[in-house]
Amino acid sequence: MKYENASDVIPEGLLKEVQKYAAGKLLYIPSGEEKKQHCHDISGYGHATRGDGGGMGLNHTFH
């Protein structure tokens, strides 16, 4: 991913609106096609703690 100057990419009116909320901040703008995932969805941690079969769970007994 490369960085671009927002004034080279975003129309002036929209840029002024964004500046009201985030002037001087570094923003990541997702493509809109990406599926939103939480870190525990990737690691499986959420499944393990919820006990929904996605992991061993916290009370798993080893035989």
C-alpha positions in Angstrom: 0.0 0.0 0.0 1.4 3.4 -0.9 0.6 6.7 0.5 -0.9 9.5 -1.6 -1.7 13.1 -0.9 -5.4 13.4 -0.3 -5.6 16.6 -2.3 -4.4 14.6 -5.3 -7.1 12.0 -5.0 -10.2 13.4 -3.2 -12.4 16.2 -4.7 -11.8 19.6 -3.0 -15.3 19.8 -1.4 -15.0 16.3 0.1 -11.5 17.0 1.3 -12.7 20.1 3.2 -15.4 18.0 4.9 -12.9 15.3 5.9 -10.5 18.0 7.3 -13.3 19.0 9.7 -12.9 15.7 11.4 -9.4 14.5 10.8 -7.1 17.4 9.8 -3.5 16.4 10.2 -4.3 12.7 11.0 -3.1 9.7 9.1 -6.2 7.8 7.8 -6.6 4.4 6.3 -9.5 4.2 3.9 -10.5 0.6 3.2 -11.4 -0.4 -0.4 -15.0 -1.2 0.6 -14.6 -4.7 -0.8 -12.7 -6.1 2.2 -14.6 -8.3 4.7 -14.3 -6.8 8.2 -12.6 -9.3 10.5 -11.7 -8.9 14.1 -8.3 -10.2 15.4 -10.0 -13.0 17.4 -11.7 -14.2 14.3 -8.4 -14.7 12.6 -6.6 -16.3 15.6 -9.6 -18.4 16.7 -9.4 -17.0 20.2 -13.0 -15.8 20.2 -14.2 -19.3 19.3 -12.2 -20.8 22.1 -13.6 -18.5 24.7 -17.2 -18.6 23.5 -17.2 -22.4 23.4 -19.0 -22.6 20.0 -16.8 -25.4 18.7 -14.3 -23.2 16.9 -11.5 -24.1 19.4 -10.6 -26.2 22.3 -12.3 -24.0 24.9 -11.1 -23.0 28.3 -12.4 -26.0 30.1 -11.2 -28.7 27.7 -10.1 -31.9 29.4 -7.2 -33.9 28.0 -7.5 -37.7 28.2 
